[in-house]
Amino acid sequence: MIRYFSLLAAVLCASVSAASAAQSAAQDYPIRPIRLVIPYAPGGATDIVARILAPKLGERLGQQIVVDNRAGAAGNIAVELVANAQADGYTLLIGNISTNSINPILFAGRTKVDALRDLTGVTLLASIPNVILGGPKVPANTLKEAIAWAKERQGQLNYSAPLGSYSHLDMLALTAAAGIKMVLLPSKGAGETLPALLRGEVQITESNVASNIGAIRAGQIKAFAVTSASRIPELPEVPTLTEAGFPGIGSLNWNGMFAPVRTPRPIIDKLHAATVAVMKQPEMQEFLAKRLIPPALSESPAEFNAYVQAESKRWTRIIRENKVKLD
């Protein structure tokens, strides 16, 4: 019995010591530069958010933050790098809807790490609406008219999206609900969608608002519906997908900050508080708003993790219903 209590006391002392060490580490953190890993090449929305955030967050934390673009393998290279890094708050990921809620399902069993299991969320950063688009030769002005036109051409029309991306999955869900059949033309991203629409290679598709607002305003392409919960100020005349008759379909291209799962909670909390404070700065809000990248922040890391898990469950259902598999 004495030995039992001695062991119990030792365990409790170790736990208290570990908690004290974590708290101490958070108080001193950071004492050296932080690496912010981006899963894509420079230029996209995730990269834009990271690069405007990094210097201001560095100023607030008192250390340099180095942006490190690690593109490739649909973002899985960056996810693996961060998941395998030391869990001390010095290697972070700016992930997004694909890397942290879709890829764990599509690539299950095919990657060495699982973003849902091996990473923990710090905060949501931005949530970018998408838009259902029509090419200049599509003789329709509403989504209802576009669907009716597409039904007369079953299997003859194309849409563009990276294979396995949120836009690919959204279009699968939309076409299934609308009762139309279209052909996927795989692309490398939103940068290829607009030229394909203008050339007439793609007739109806989904892409982010930020990449297409200029062409929409110029009348070069048509906007049928946005994926946000409410209409957006930049396109006030364009209905939401819910208003157009398709509730529950369509995604927001969100991104957020993640850390290795065993990162001490006090460090996660410190990162959350600092990041949210920076993102709320008026100049940050103005910079992102001009680029149609609306900031969206989590009240806590726990709230963000719950959001990512909910997103994963939704994508699991969509992927299974549409029998999506990557060869």
N, C-alpha and C positions, 0 to 999 in steps of 0.2 A: 504493500500500500504506500509506504514511504517512497519507494522507487517510482511508483505511478505518479505521485504528486510532484516528485522532482522532475520527471519527464514533462509533465504538464506545465510546470513552471518554466521550464526551459523553452518549450514551444511558445508560450505566451510572451516570454521575454524576447524571443526571436521575432515574433510578429510585431511587437511594439517597436523593436529596433528597426525592422524593415520599414514600418510606417513612418518612423521618425526620419530615416534616411531619405525616403521618398519626398517627405515634406521639405527637408533641408535642400534636396536637389532642386525642387521647384523654386525655392526662395532664391537660390543662386542662378538658376537657369534664365537665359543662356549665357555661357561663358566663352563660347566660340561661335564661328559662323554656322548658319543653318542652311541645309540644302533643300530646295523646293523642287521636287521632280515633277515634270510635265510629261504625260504619256503621248504627246503628239509633237509634230514639227511646229516651229514658230508660225504665228499668224492666225490661228483659230481662236474661238471664243475662250476656251480654257486657258490658252497661252496668254491672251490679252488680259484676262482677270489676274493671272499669276504675276505678270510683269508689272502691272500697276500696283498690285498689292505688296510685292516684295520689298521695295525700298521704304515704303511708309511703315510696314510692319517691322522692318529692321530698325528704323528710327525709334519706334515705340519700345522695342525689346532691347535696344542698345547693342545689337550685333548685326553684322552683314548677313543678308539672305541671298544666296546664290541660286539663280534659276537654272535648272538642268533639264534640257529637253531630251527625253529618251523615247523616241518614237519607235514603233514597230510592233508586229504581232497583235494588232488591234488594241494596243495599250497594255498588253500583258507583260511586256518587258519592264515597263516602269513599275507596274504593280508588284512584280516579283522582286525588283530591286528594293523597294521600300519595305515590303513585308519581311524580307530577310535582313534588313538593316538592324543595328542595335536599337532597342526600344528606349531611347533616351531623349527624344524630341529634337534630334539634330538632323533627321532625314524624314521629310514629309512629302506627301503626294497631293497634288491638285487633281483629283479624279473627277469623274462625271457619271452621267446616267449609264453610259456604255461600260466603262471600266469597272464600275462598282455595283451595278445592279443587273446588267444584262449578261456580261461576259461570264460571271460565275455560273450561270445556267448553261449558256451555249457551249462553254469550254469545260464543263464539269468532267473531271477525270483526265483532262488532256493538258493541264498546266500543273506546275509544281506547287503553286499556292492558290488559295481561294480568297478573294478580296473580302467576302462576307465574313470569313472566319479569321483571317490573318491581319486585317486592318480594323481600326476603330475610327469613328468619325470625330472631327473637331467641330465643324460647323458647315452648314450650307452657305454658299457664297452668292450664287446667281442662278436665276431660273429664266431661261430664254424661250419665248413662245415660238412655235413653228406655224407654218401656213400651208394649206392645200392650194397648189398652184395649177394653172392651166396654161398651155402654150398659146402663142398668138393665133394659131389656126384653129383652135378649139372653138366651135360656134356655140358657146354657152357663157352666160353671165352669172349663173348661180351654181352651187354644188348640185342641186336637184337637176338642173338642165344638163350639167356635165355628166351626171350618172346616167340619165336617160340616153344621152348621145353615146356613151360608152357601152351601154347594153345592146345597142344596135351593131356594135363592133367587138363582140366578145372575142378575147384572145388576140386582137389585132393592135391594141394600144400598149404603150410602154410607160413605165415609171422608172425613176433613177434613185439609187440609194446604195450605200456601202452594205455589202452582204452581212446580215446579222445585226445591223444598226437599229436604233430606235425608229428611224424613218422607214426602214424596210419593214419592221414589225408593225408600225402604225398603218402602213399602206396595206399590209396583209389583212389586218383587222378591219380596215375601212372597206376594202373591196369585198371581203366576205360578207360584211353587214349589208352592203349595198347590192350584193348579188351580181357583181361584175368580175370579169377575168381580165387581168392585165399581165404583161410580161416584164420581169425585172431586168433592167440593164445595170449591172453592178458598177458602182463608181467608187472613187477614192474619197469622196466627201462633197460638201455643199458647193465647193468651188467649181465642180464639174456639172452641177445640176442646171444652173442658169444658162450656160452655153448650149447644153443639150436641149433645153426648152426652146431657146431662140432658134436653133437649127431645125427644130421640128422632129428631132430624134425621140424626144420624150413628150407625151401629150398631157398627162396629169400626174402630179407627184407631190411629195411633201418636202419642205426644206425650212431652214430657219428664217425668220423675218429679217434679221440683220443683213444677211447676205443678198436679199432680194428686194428690199424696200425701194431702191432706186429704180429698178426695172418695173416694179409695180406702179410707182407714181408716174413713170414716163409712159405707161400704157403698153409696154412691150410684152408683158405677161399679165395673167389674170389671177387675182386672189379670191378664192372661193370661201375659205373658212380658216379661222385661227384656232390653235389648240389650247389656248389659255381659257381660264374659267370665265373671264369676261372679255369684252371687246378691248382692243388696245388703242391708245390715243393716236398712234401713227396711222391706223387704218380703221377709223371709227365706223365706216360704212360696211365693213366686212364682218359677218356674223361669226359666232363661235361654232364649233362643231356640234355642240349641244343644241344651239339655236337652229342649226341646219338639219337636225333630226338624228344626230349620232352621239348621244351621251355616252360617256365612259370611254370614248376612243380619242386617241391623240395624246401626245406627250409633251412635256416641257424639257428642253435640253439643259438640265441643271448641272452645276458643278460644285465641288466642295473640297474641304481640306481633310486629309486622313493621315493617321500615324500608325506605326506598328502596334499590334493589339496589346502588347504588354507594357506600353508606355505608361509610366506612373500617372495616376489620375490627377494629382496636383499640377503636373506639367500640361496635361490635356486641358485642364480648366484655365490655366494661365494663357495658353495659346488661344483658347476660345475667347476669353475676355479681351485680349489684345487685338485679335483679328476682327471681332465684331466692332470694337471701338474704331478701328481704322476704316472699316467698310462703311461706317455711319458718317464719316467725315464728308462735309458738303462737296468738296472737290472730287472725292471718289464717286459719290452719287452722280454728280454732273458728268464726269468723264464716261462712266458706264452708260448712263441714260442716253447720251449723244450717240452711242454705238449700239443702242437698242439691246443692251445687256442689263436687264433689271436686277439690281441686288436683291437677294433673298437670304435672310439670316436665321439661324436656329437659336431658340431661346437657351438651349443647353446642348452639350454633346449627346446626352441621352435622347433628346428629341430628334437630333439629326440621325442617330443610329436607328431609331424607330422608323423614321421616314425611309431610309435606305432599305430596311427590311420589308416595309410595306411595298415599295417599288419592286423589289425582287419577287415578291409573291405575285404581283400583278403581271410582271413579265413572264414568270413561270407559266401562268395560265395561258397567256397569249401564245407563247412558244409551243406549248403542248397542243393547244387547239388548232394551230396552223401547221403542226408537225414540222417545225423548222429544225434542220440539222445542218451542221457545217461539215463538209467532206474533208 
